[in-house]
């Protein structure tokens, strides 16, 4: 183990209902004991959002993370998650359902937009007020050590504010509000991807870090776009994050819903 001046930080990419795989990953990383309790001591664990859809048990994954979040502080640890786009997809389906004319998406309603994005009926059925409140409170952006954590490789976050705190506040205000047009806009924006990929990607990433990095973040860590889409690997072969954009971006979406085994990424350079 390298010498540390602070406790380790681990990141897990988009789970998309693969609760059993998440459990296996956390166990293998020493963060979870045999009784599914926190065993990560003073480590931090961040989920990147997109717990739901395309896989069997998104609610189970959220319940696990919520429980670990309560347990981890007892040993000086911390568990947290970003907001992905599949959280507002599910919440929108719950809130606006099949009411016509509210969504500009291909489904025409929030319920059908969610279904078209892999919605699983059981997740909607098991969405309790407590889970709904937890999901609504998730931050869109987080500064963790030298990393800027963001779910999507997209730039729309800038339209919600000029700082991490402003963006988190304004995105949460949409989810706490009852304006379907604001929800629709957020979901539309949240489907963007590939902002840091290809020609100009490095410069765009640099600007994004200058905007939200508080002068301390040196790289963007994101999920949302399965690594196999960029690397050309088969999803089953993806076992590590993808560093790109001149080293300014780290993609941690192992594409678990595509059959990827997933991985736990330890963010280095902290403290
Ligand atoms: Mn996503």
Boltz pocket constraint, residues with backbone or C-beta under 6 A from the ligand:
constraints:
  - pocket:
      binder: B
      contacts: [[A, 14], [A, 50], [A, 84], [A, 85], [A, 86], [A, 151], [A, 152], [A, 190], [A, 223], [A, 224], [A, 225]]
      max_distance: 6.0
